[in-house]
Amino acid sequence: MLTLESVSAGYGRVEALRGVSLGVRRGELVCLLGANGAGKTTTLKTISGLVQARSGRIVFDGEEIHGLDAPEIVRRGIAHCPEGRRVFPFLTVEENLRIGAWTRRGAEIAADMDRVYASFPILSERRRQPAGTLSGGEQQMLAIGRALMSRPRLILFDEPSLGLAPTAVEITFGIIKEIRETGTTVLMVEQNAYGALRMADRAYVMEAGRITLDGAARDLLHDAHVKQAYLGG
């Protein structure tokens, strides 16, 4: 479904990605691991058009998307759930969800809103409440619900467990697993390497802007380098 071929990208004179190649098959959950500053977030931003690739190719569902702007990439079927949730704090829960459907029109939006509320009952209870007053876990639910409102075929998750209490992390991982099981493809950046590898099909390890290791998630759980660097030895 998604292929990156020798993609380089960066900020000003700083090259954050150096010839990154990876692939995500339809229906998979793939995780991208690495230390802070390795280029993981830049990879997701480059896929979603927030950062423009300097070289290489990005192909989604058989069509090249590098060079397209972010709104067009959303229309093509890619949603980006950013690091830190990034909800609009002074807008209500419902207004945040409606923003997720800005590329769409018609009565089906209301039906999708009902589905999000059915999946996240706490959001239904707080639909008139400013998003900034929600707990961290509730804001993450809202960010995921907002991404689902665009009806994506691929969701990019950037550090979905960051800053959450342990119980909220388990809930969030469970939600992402359910999203994948309903047919939506997932590419996820996650610092909680153990939790990510337990739920993923495959994984890539990124270091200094390059992919240095990849394989089945169950195999990487037992890889000596991954255990030492990301799983606490």
KEKE-3310 file (N, C-alpha, C; in steps of 0.2 Angstrom, whole numbers, plus 5000, padded with zeros to 4 digits):
npx = (5004:5010:5025:5041:5055:5072:5071:5075:5075:5073:5077:5080:5097:5099:5099:5087:5082:5090:5090:5079:5071:5056:5042:5024:5012:4995:4983:4992:5000:5013:5028:5039:5054:5066:5078:5076:5077:5081:5074:5061:5048:5050:5049:5036:5030:5035:5029:5015:5015:5018:5032:5042:5049:5066:5072:5070:5056:5039:5026:5009:4996:4999:5001:5011:5015:5023:5027:5014:5003:4998:4984:4979:4984:4978:4965:4968:4968:4976:4978:4985:4990:4996:5011:5009:4996:4989:4976:4963:4962:4953:4941:4926:4924:4916:4917:4931:4931:4923:4931:4940:4934:4934:4937:4926:4909:4891:4877:4883:4894:4888:4884:4897:4901:4893:4898:4911:4908:4902:4912:4920:4914:4916:4919:4907:4900:4907:4905:4901:4911:4926:4941:4953:4951:4950:4957:4974:4973:4960:4961:4969:4961:4952:4960:4963:4950:4947:4956:4950:4938:4941:4939:4951:4962:4975:4983:4994:5002:5010:5020:5009:5007:5014:5017:5006:4996:5000:4988:4980:4989:4988:4974:4975:4983:4976:4965:4971:4975:4962:4958:4966:4962:4950:4952:4960:4975:4991:5004:5016:5025:5034:5039:5038:5045:5043:5029:5025:5031:5025:5012:5013:5015:5027:5043:5053:5069:5076:5090:5100:5094:5093:5087:5091:5089:5077:5062:5052:5041:5040:5053:5062:5059:5068:5080:5097:5103:5092:5086:5096:5097:5083:5075:5079:5089)
npy = (4994:5006:5014:5019:5025:5027:5040:5056:5070:5085:5100:5115:5117:5105:5088:5077:5064:5051:5044:5034:5019:5010:4999:4997:4985:4982:4982:4979:4981:4991:4996:5009:5011:5019:5030:5047:5060:5052:5053:5048:5055:5064:5056:5052:5065:5068:5058:5062:5075:5086:5089:5091:5079:5079:5071:5055:5043:5042:5031:5028:5017:5014:5026:5040:5051:5060:5077:5082:5092:5093:5093:5087:5074:5069:5068:5058:5047:5046:5048:5058:5056:5066:5068:5071:5073:5086:5092:5104:5115:5125:5123:5113:5095:5089:5099:5097:5084:5086:5094:5085:5079:5088:5086:5080:5079:5079:5069:5057:5061:5063:5050:5044:5051:5047:5034:5035:5040:5029:5021:5027:5031:5040:5052:5055:5058:5070:5079:5092:5099:5109:5104:5105:5103:5090:5074:5067:5054:5054:5065:5059:5049:5057:5063:5051:5048:5060:5058:5046:5052:5056:5045:5036:5026:5023:5025:5036:5035:5045:5042:5038:5034:5043:5052:5047:5039:5022:5014:5021:5020:5006:5006:5014:5007:4996:5001:5005:4993:4987:4996:4992:4979:4981:4983:4995:5001:5003:5013:5016:5026:5024:5025:5016:5002:4988:4987:4991:4982:4970:4971:4973:4969:4969:4978:4992:4998:5014:5024:5039:5045:5035:5019:5005:4992:4979:4969:4954:4958:4950:4943:4954:4957:4948:4951:4955:4968:4976:4973:4977:4991:4996:4989:4989:4980)
npz = (5000:5004:4999:5002:4993:4994:5001:5005:5016:5025:5036:5032:5031:5037:5036:5039:5035:5027:5013:5015:5014:5014:5017:5018:5019:5013:5026:5036:5052:5055:5064:5068:5075:5086:5093:5101:5089:5078:5066:5065:5067:5057:5046:5045:5044:5031:5023:5025:5019:5026:5027:5013:5002:4998:4989:4980:4981:4985:4986:4986:4986:4973:4967:4964:4978:4983:4984:4983:4992:5009:5012:5000:5001:5012:5007:4998:5006:5018:5035:5048:5064:5076:5086:5103:5103:5099:5099:5097:5109:5113:5106:5106:5110:5100:5089:5086:5081:5070:5062:5058:5048:5037:5024:5018:5014:5017:5024:5029:5037:5050:5053:5054:5065:5075:5075:5080:5093:5098:5099:5107:5121:5131:5125:5119:5130:5134:5123:5122:5128:5131:5122:5128:5141:5144:5150:5147:5141:5137:5127:5118:5113:5107:5097:5090:5086:5078:5067:5062:5057:5044:5036:5033:5024:5027:5043:5051:5066:5078:5091:5100:5114:5121:5136:5143:5156:5163:5162:5152:5142:5139:5135:5124:5115:5113:5106:5094:5089:5087:5077:5066:5065:5059:5047:5043:5038:5047:5051:5063:5074:5089:5106:5116:5114:5117:5119:5106:5097:5101:5096:5083:5065:5057:5058:5058:5061:5065:5064:5065:5054:5045:5039:5048:5052:5049:5050:5054:5068:5079:5078:5080:5093:5099:5095:5097:5097:5096:5109:5117:5114:5114:5122:5135:5138)
capx = (5000:5014:5032:5046:5061:5077:5068:5079:5071:5076:5074:5085:5103:5099:5096:5085:5081:5095:5089:5075:5066:5052:5035:5019:5007:4988:4981:4997:5002:5020:5030:5045:5057:5072:5079:5074:5081:5083:5071:5055:5043:5051:5047:5028:5028:5036:5023:5009:5016:5020:5039:5043:5055:5071:5074:5067:5049:5034:5020:5003:4991:5000:5001:5016:5012:5028:5026:5008:5002:4995:4976:4977:4986:4972:4960:4970:4966:4981:4977:4991:4988:5002:5014:5006:4988:4987:4969:4961:4960:4947:4935:4923:4926:4912:4920:4937:4929:4921:4937:4943:4930:4933:4937:4920:4902:4885:4875:4887:4898:4884:4884:4903:4902:4890:4902:4916:4905:4900:4919:4923:4908:4918:4919:4900:4898:4910:4905:4901:4916:4932:4945:4958:4949:4950:4963:4978:4970:4954:4963:4972:4955:4949:4965:4962:4943:4947:4959:4945:4933:4942:4939:4957:4964:4981:4984:5001:5002:5016:5020:5002:5007:5018:5014:5000:4997:5000:4981:4978:4993:4985:4968:4977:4986:4970:4961:4975:4974:4956:4958:4970:4958:4944:4955:4964:4982:4993:5011:5016:5031:5032:5045:5037:5046:5041:5022:5024:5033:5020:5006:5015:5017:5034:5045:5059:5073:5079:5096:5103:5090:5093:5084:5097:5086:5070:5060:5045:5041:5042:5060:5065:5059:5073:5086:5102:5104:5085:5085:5100:5095:5077:5071:5082:5094)
capy = (5000:5012:5012:5024:5023:5031:5046:5061:5076:5089:5106:5120:5113:5099:5082:5072:5058:5050:5038:5030:5015:5005:4997:4994:4981:4983:4978:4978:4986:4992:5001:5012:5012:5023:5035:5053:5063:5047:5054:5045:5060:5067:5051:5053:5071:5068:5054:5066:5081:5092:5090:5089:5075:5082:5066:5048:5042:5040:5029:5026:5014:5014:5033:5044:5057:5065:5083:5084:5095:5089:5092:5082:5068:5067:5066:5052:5042:5045:5052:5058:5057:5068:5067:5076:5074:5092:5094:5111:5115:5129:5120:5107:5088:5088:5103:5094:5079:5089:5096:5079:5077:5094:5085:5077:5082:5075:5066:5052:5063:5062:5043:5043:5054:5042:5028:5037:5041:5022:5018:5031:5033:5046:5058:5057:5062:5076:5082:5100:5101:5111:5098:5106:5101:5082:5071:5065:5048:5057:5069:5054:5046:5062:5063:5046:5049:5065:5055:5042:5055:5057:5038:5035:5019:5022:5030:5037:5037:5047:5042:5038:5033:5048:5056:5044:5034:5016:5011:5024:5017:5000:5007:5017:5002:4992:5005:5005:4986:4986:4999:4988:4973:4982:4984:5001:5000:5007:5014:5019:5028:5022:5024:5010:4997:4982:4986:4991:4975:4964:4971:4974:4963:4970:4984:4995:5002:5020:5027:5044:5046:5029:5012:5001:4985:4978:4962:4953:4961:4944:4942:4959:4956:4944:4953:4957:4975:4979:4972:4981:4998:4999:4985:4988:4974)
capz = (5000:5004:4998:5002:4990:4995:5002:5009:5018:5031:5038:5030:5029:5041:5033:5044:5032:5022:5009:5019:5010:5018:5014:5022:5015:5015:5032:5041:5057:5055:5068:5066:5081:5085:5098:5099:5084:5073:5060:5064:5066:5050:5041:5045:5041:5024:5020:5025:5015:5030:5025:5007:5001:4993:4983:4982:4979:4990:4982:4990:4982:4966:4964:4968:4982:4985:4980:4984:4998:5015:5011:4995:5004:5016:5002:4995:5011:5023:5041:5052:5071:5077:5092:5108:5102:5095:5099:5097:5116:5115:5103:5109:5107:5093:5084:5084:5077:5063:5058:5055:5042:5033:5016:5016:5014:5017:5030:5031:5042:5056:5054:5056:5072:5079:5076:5085:5100:5100:5100:5113:5125:5136:5121:5118:5137:5134:5117:5122:5133:5127:5122:5132:5148:5144:5152:5142:5138:5133:5122:5113:5110:5103:5091:5085:5083:5073:5062:5059:5053:5037:5033:5030:5022:5031:5048:5054:5073:5080:5098:5103:5121:5125:5141:5146:5162:5160:5160:5146:5136:5137:5131:5117:5111:5111:5101:5088:5087:5084:5070:5061:5064:5055:5040:5041:5038:5052:5052:5070:5078:5096:5110:5120:5109:5119:5117:5099:5094:5103:5092:5076:5061:5055:5061:5055:5066:5062:5067:5062:5048:5040:5041:5050:5053:5048:5050:5058:5074:5084:5078:5082:5100:5102:5092:5103:5096:5098:5116:5121:5113:5115:5127:5142:5138)
cpx = (5004:5021:5036:5052:5066:5075:5073:5075:5075:5073:5080:5091:5104:5096:5094:5084:5087:5094:5085:5071:5063:5045:5030:5013:5000:4986:4986:4997:5010:5023:5037:5049:5064:5072:5077:5079:5083:5079:5064:5049:5044:5048:5039:5026:5029:5031:5017:5009:5017:5028:5039:5049:5059:5073:5070:5059:5045:5028:5015:4998:4992:5002:5007:5013:5017:5027:5019:5007:4998:4987:4975:4979:4981:4966:4961:4969:4971:4979:4983:4988:4995:5004:5011:4999:4986:4980:4968:4958:4954:4941:4933:4925:4922:4915:4927:4936:4927:4926:4941:4940:4929:4934:4931:4914:4897:4883:4879:4892:4895:4885:4891:4904:4899:4894:4908:4914:4904:4907:4922:4918:4910:4918:4912:4898:4901:4910:4904:4907:4923:4937:4951:4957:4949:4957:4968:4976:4964:4956:4966:4966:4952:4953:4964:4955:4943:4950:4954:4940:4934:4942:4945:4958:4971:4981:4991:5000:5009:5016:5013:5002:5011:5014:5008:5001:4997:4993:4979:4983:4990:4978:4970:4979:4980:4966:4965:4975:4968:4955:4961:4965:4952:4946:4959:4971:4985:5001:5012:5023:5029:5038:5044:5038:5043:5033:5021:5025:5028:5014:5007:5016:5024:5036:5052:5063:5077:5085:5099:5100:5091:5090:5090:5095:5079:5068:5054:5046:5043:5049:5064:5065:5065:5080:5091:5102:5097:5084:5089:5098:5089:5072:5074:5086:5090)
cpy = (5006:5010:5019:5022:5028:5039:5050:5067:5079:5096:5111:5116:5107:5093:5077:5065:5057:5043:5032:5026:5010:5004:4995:4991:4983:4979:4977:4983:4986:4997:5003:5014:5016:5028:5042:5056:5058:5049:5051:5049:5063:5063:5052:5059:5071:5064:5059:5073:5087:5094:5088:5085:5079:5077:5059:5049:5040:5038:5026:5023:5014:5020:5036:5050:5062:5071:5086:5087:5091:5088:5087:5075:5065:5065:5060:5046:5041:5050:5052:5060:5059:5067:5073:5077:5080:5093:5102:5113:5119:5127:5114:5100:5087:5093:5100:5088:5081:5091:5090:5077:5083:5092:5082:5081:5077:5072:5060:5054:5062:5055:5041:5046:5050:5036:5029:5038:5034:5019:5021:5034:5040:5052:5060:5061:5069:5080:5089:5103:5103:5105:5099:5104:5093:5080:5069:5059:5050:5061:5064:5050:5051:5063:5057:5046:5054:5062:5050:5045:5057:5050:5036:5027:5017:5027:5030:5039:5039:5047:5042:5037:5038:5052:5053:5040:5027:5013:5015:5022:5010:5001:5010:5011:4997:4995:5004:4998:4984:4990:4995:4982:4974:4984:4990:4999:5005:5007:5018:5020:5027:5021:5018:5004:4990:4981:4987:4985:4970:4965:4972:4968:4963:4977:4986:4999:5008:5023:5033:5045:5041:5023:5007:4993:4984:4970:4961:4955:4956:4943:4947:4960:4953:4946:4956:4965:4978:4978:4976:4989:5000:4995:4984:4982:4968)
cpz = (5000:5003:4998:4998:4990:4996:5007:5010:5024:5032:5036:5028:5033:5037:5038:5041:5026:5018:5012:5014:5015:5015:5019:5018:5018:5021:5037:5046:5058:5060:5066:5073:5080:5091:5096:5094:5078:5066:5059:5063:5059:5044:5040:5042:5033:5020:5019:5022:5019:5029:5018:5006:4996:4987:4985:4979:4984:4986:4987:4985:4975:4963:4968:4971:4984:4981:4981:4991:5003:5014:5006:4997:5008:5012:4999:5000:5016:5029:5045:5059:5075:5085:5097:5107:5097:5094:5099:5104:5117:5111:5107:5106:5100:5088:5082:5080:5070:5059:5055:5049:5037:5026:5014:5017:5015:5024:5033:5037:5049:5058:5057:5063:5077:5080:5081:5092:5102:5102:5106:5117:5129:5131:5120:5125:5137:5128:5117:5126:5129:5128:5126:5140:5149:5147:5146:5138:5134:5127:5116:5110:5105:5096:5087:5082:5077:5067:5058:5055:5046:5033:5030:5029:5026:5036:5050:5061:5075:5088:5102:5111:5125:5130:5145:5152:5159:5158:5154:5140:5134:5133:5124:5112:5109:5106:5094:5085:5084:5077:5065:5060:5060:5048:5038:5043:5043:5051:5058:5072:5085:5100:5114:5115:5110:5117:5110:5095:5095:5099:5085:5072:5059:5058:5058:5061:5062:5066:5063:5055:5043:5043:5042:5051:5052:5049:5053:5065:5080:5084:5081:5090:5103:5099:5097:5103:5099:5106:5120:5121:5115:5120:5134:5143:5139)
residu = (MET:LEU:THR:LEU:GLU:SER:VAL:SER:ALA:GLY:TYR:GLY:ARG:VAL:GLU:ALA:LEU:ARG:GLY:VAL:SER:LEU:GLY:VAL:ARG:ARG:GLY:GLU:LEU:VAL:CYS:LEU:LEU:GLY:ALA:ASN:GLY:ALA:GLY:LYS:THR:THR:THR:LEU:LYS:THR:ILE:SER:GLY:LEU:VAL:GLN:ALA:ARG:SER:GLY:ARG:ILE:VAL:PHE:ASP:GLY:GLU:GLU:ILE:HIS:GLY:LEU:ASP:ALA:PRO:GLU:ILE:VAL:ARG:ARG:GLY:ILE:ALA:HIS:CYS:PRO:GLU:GLY:ARG:ARG:VAL:PHE:PRO:PHE:LEU:THR:VAL:GLU:GLU:ASN:LEU:ARG:ILE:GLY:ALA:TRP:THR:ARG:ARG:GLY:ALA:GLU:ILE:ALA:ALA:ASP:MET:ASP:ARG:VAL:TYR:ALA:SER:PHE:PRO:ILE:LEU:SER:GLU:ARG:ARG:ARG:GLN:PRO:ALA:GLY:THR:LEU:SER:GLY:GLY:GLU:GLN:GLN:MET:LEU:ALA:ILE:GLY:ARG:ALA:LEU:MET:SER:ARG:PRO:ARG:LEU:ILE:LEU:PHE:ASP:GLU:PRO:SER:LEU:GLY:LEU:ALA:PRO:THR:ALA:VAL:GLU:ILE:THR:PHE:GLY:ILE:ILE:LYS:GLU:ILE:ARG:GLU:THR:GLY:THR:THR:VAL:LEU:MET:VAL:GLU:GLN:ASN:ALA:TYR:GLY:ALA:LEU:ARG:MET:ALA:ASP:ARG:ALA:TYR:VAL:MET:GLU:ALA:GLY:ARG:ILE:THR:LEU:ASP:GLY:ALA:ALA:ARG:ASP:LEU:LEU:HIS:ASP:ALA:HIS:VAL:LYS:GLN:ALA:TYR:LEU:GLY:GLY)
# end
